[in-house]
Amino acid sequence: MSDLRIRSVDESELSTVLASDVEFEGEMSFDEPVLIKGSFRGRISSGTSLYIGETANVMADVHAELVSVQGKLKGDISAARRLELFSGSQLRGSVVSPDIIMQSGAELNGTVKMESPSVRRKH
């Protein structure tokens, strides 16, 4: 049996981090990976990676290449490459992604549809 592991992002490798004391509401789009440690409410769109830290509370519709969750996320999630749910994370909403990695202890309440990006384009 293979042992699937996901690794936490090293904050020092990222150029953009929304700290735990930041509360933001609106629309966010970015071209470089982002780590959210605070609160965000709105819409997120990116062609790269979104990391949601342990202290984060995010209520948003998310479209990103990779969505990695350690904190709380509520909304509709579209991860073009992969969704990662760490132990202790909480995700509520619908998910579309071709690949999902979920550690024991993660919570996922909602609907899941696993399909490749090429299938989604045909709809």
HUTA-V678476 format. One record per residue. RES is the residue in one small letter. SS is DSSP state (~ for helix, > for strand, _ for the rest). BURIAL is # if it has 9 or more other ideal C-beta (glycine too) atoms within 8 Angstrom, else .. Layout:
BEGIN
RES & SS & BURIAL
RES & SS & BURIAL
END
This chain:
BEGIN
m & _ & .
s & _ & .
d & _ & .
l & _ & .
r & _ & .
i & _ & #
r & _ & .
s & _ & .
v & _ & #
d & _ & .
e & ~ & .
s & ~ & .
e & ~ & .
l & _ & #
s & _ & .
t & > & #
v & > & .
l & > & #
a & _ & .
s & _ & .
d & _ & .
v & _ & #
e & > & .
f & > & #
e & > & .
g & > & .
e & > & .
m & > & #
s & > & .
f & > & #
d & _ & .
e & _ & .
p & _ & #
v & > & #
l & > & #
i & > & #
k & _ & #
g & _ & #
s & > & #
f & > & #
r & > & .
g & > & #
r & > & #
i & > & #
s & > & #
s & > & #
g & _ & .
t & _ & #
s & > & #
l & > & #
y & > & #
i & > & #
g & _ & #
e & _ & .
t & _ & .
a & _ & #
n & > & #
v & > & #
m & > & #
a & > & #
d & > & .
v & > & #
h & > & .
a & > & #
e & > & #
l & > & #
v & > & #
s & > & #
v & > & #
q & _ & #
g & _ & #
k & > & #
l & > & #
k & > & #
g & _ & #
d & _ & .
i & > & #
s & > & #
a & > & #
a & > & #
r & > & .
r & > & #
l & > & #
e & > & #
l & > & #
f & _ & #
s & _ & .
g & _ & .
s & _ & #
q & > & #
l & > & #
r & > & .
g & _ & #
s & _ & #
v & > & #
v & > & #
s & > & #
p & _ & #
d & _ & #
i & > & #
i & > & #
m & > & .
q & _ & #
s & _ & .
g & _ & .
a & _ & #
e & > & .
l & > & #
n & > & .
g & _ & #
t & _ & .
v & > & .
k & > & .
m & _ & .
e & _ & .
s & _ & .
p & ~ & .
s & ~ & .
v & ~ & .
r & ~ & #
r & ~ & .
k & ~ & .
h & _ & .
END
